[in-house]
């Protein structure tokens, strides 16, 4: 193989790799499997991605000015996107990101799309949070001893726990109280074995796996 042939082969390989790494600006509805709906403060039941269709999605309703936080936990190398009702990308690309809706926008339905970059099967869960203005107080900490694990407040009680400042439990419950007495909750229950710890970089209580807490 001469040098020119070698460069041609490398060039062809690069052209093949780049589309795989590029993030799309919009998505084909035929490549998306709708898995259900989420509300703020809710964690999805465990779901599984297959090779086809490549995207699993949850929808939710948002209002102008809402600030949301999306966290996805799962197997493999996952990508997560926020899209509008036409499946046009709004934000995302990682498994943990925040987004604030334009105060001048209109209420609407949005989608959280999850895919596995290498097109492998994968199981995952999605957390959809709307940080409140008082979150800085009830999540603040300076040491692990400031944080306690409590049953997640809200409309649905599926076994998940949240890490909260031990002196701000009432503020946490008031800020996350269920506003819909007739809310339909998914029929599953988990045993949340995570523990409450203080992220000393962010000065914020968070739930971590036991093995992470021992590090």
N, C-alpha and C positions, 0 to 999 in steps of 0.2 A: 504493500500500500504506500503510495507516495504522499507527500505532505499535503497537497491540494485535496486528494481524496479524503485524507484524514480530517481536514477542516470541514469538508462537505458533510461528513458523517456527524461530526460534532455539532455543526449548524443544524442539521435535521433533528438531532436529539434535542437541542435547545428549543427548537420550534415546537416540538411535541410536548416538552415539559411546561413551557410558559402558559398555554391555555389551561393546564390542570391547576396551576397556581393562581390564575386570575380569578377575581371575584366577579360574579355576574351582576349586572345592574337591574335585571328583571328575571322572572322565573316563569316557566311553562306550567300551567295548571295541571297538565297531564302527568307531570313529574312529581306532583305533590300529593301526599296522602294526609287528609285531615284527620287528626287523632282525637280532637275534642276542643273544648273551650276552657279558658282560665279566667279567673278574676284576680284582682290585686291581692297579694298576700297568700296566694294559693300555690301549691306545688303539685305538679302533674303526677299521676300514677306512673310507675315504671312503664316505658314504652320501648318498642324495638324497631330499629331501622332494618330494612331489607335492601338488597341491591336495586330492585325496581319496585315501586318508584324510589328515587334516591333521596327525596325530601319528606320528612315527617313534619306536620305543622299543627300548632294550636292557635286558635283565634281568641281575641279579646277586644273589648271596647275601651276606647280612650277619649278623653275630653281635652280641649285646648288647655295648654299649660301644664298638663300632667307630666311629672318626672318619674320615669320608671327605671327599674334595675332588673336585668335579665341575667340569670345564672343557670348554666346547664352542666350537669354532671353525668358522665357516662364513659363508655369504653371506646377505645380507638382514638383517632384524631378527628375531633368534631369541629364543624363550622356552624355558626348560628347567625341568622339574619332576621332583622325586623323589616317587614314589608307592609305596604298599604293594601287596600282591598283589591287592587289590580295586580298584586304580586310584584310591584316595583320596589326595589330595595330602598329602605329609608336609613338603616344603620346596621352595624354588626360586622361580623367577620371573625370574632373571637367567641369564647364560651362565657364571657362575663363582661357586660358593658352596660352603660347607662344612656338614657336618651330623654330629652325634654321636648314635648310637643309644642309647636309654635302657638303662642296665645291667640294669634289671629286666625288659626286654622279652624276647621269644623270637627265636631264629634264624628267618630267613625270606627269601623272595624279594621283591626290590624292583625298581622300574622307573625308568629315566631316560627321560623323554618330551621330545621336541624338536618345536617347531612354529615356523612363520614367521608373525609377527603379522599381516602383510598378506595371508596366504594365497598367497604367491608360491612358485614352485619354488626350492629351495635345496640346495646340497651342504654337508656338514658332517662333522666328526669329534668323537668324545667321548673325553675323558680321564677315567678313574676311578682316583683315587689314595687310598691309605690312609696318611696321614702317620704315620711311626713316631716313637717317643719320642726317637730319636737324630737325627731330621731336623734339629733345631736346630743340631747340630754340622756335619753333612756338607753342609748347604745354606747355612751362614752365610758372610757375606762383608762386606768393607768397601770393596772396590774391584774393578773388572773383572778385574784380574790375579789375584784369588783364585779365579776360577771357570774351569773347563774343561768342555768338552763330551765326554761319554763315551757309549758304547753303553748303551742302557737295560738295566738289570739286571732279572731276572725270568725267567718261563717262556718268553716269546715274544720273538723277536728279529726285528722287522719293519722295522728300519732307523731307528727313532726314537732320539733321543739325549736325555740329561738333562744339566742344568747342575749341577755338583757342586764343592764346595770341593776345590781341588787337593791339599790335605793330608789329605783324609778319604775317599779313594777306597775303601779297604778297608772302612771303616765303612758306606759307601753300599752296596757290593756285598753285605756280610753282612746288612744290614737288608732288602734287597730280593731275596735269593736265592730261587730257585724252590723251592717246597716240594712240588711235585707232578711227579714224573718222567714221568708219563703224560699231562700236560696237552695238550689239543688246541688248537693255535694256528691262527688264521686264515691262509689261504694268500695272502699278499700281501707285497710289499716296497716301501718308499718310499726316496727319497733325501732325508734330512733336511738342509736347507740352513740351518737356523737356527744361531745362534751363542750362546755362553754369555756372559752379562753379569750384573753385580751390580745388583739393585734396591736402591739406596741408601736408599730409604724404609723398606723391609721388612728390609734387611740380609740379603737372601736371593738366592742364585744362581738364575737362571732362563734359559730359552731364549727368544730373540727373533728376529724376522725380520731379515735383514741391513739392510734399509732403516730399521728401527726402531733398530738399533744405531748407525747413522750420525747419528742426530738429536742 
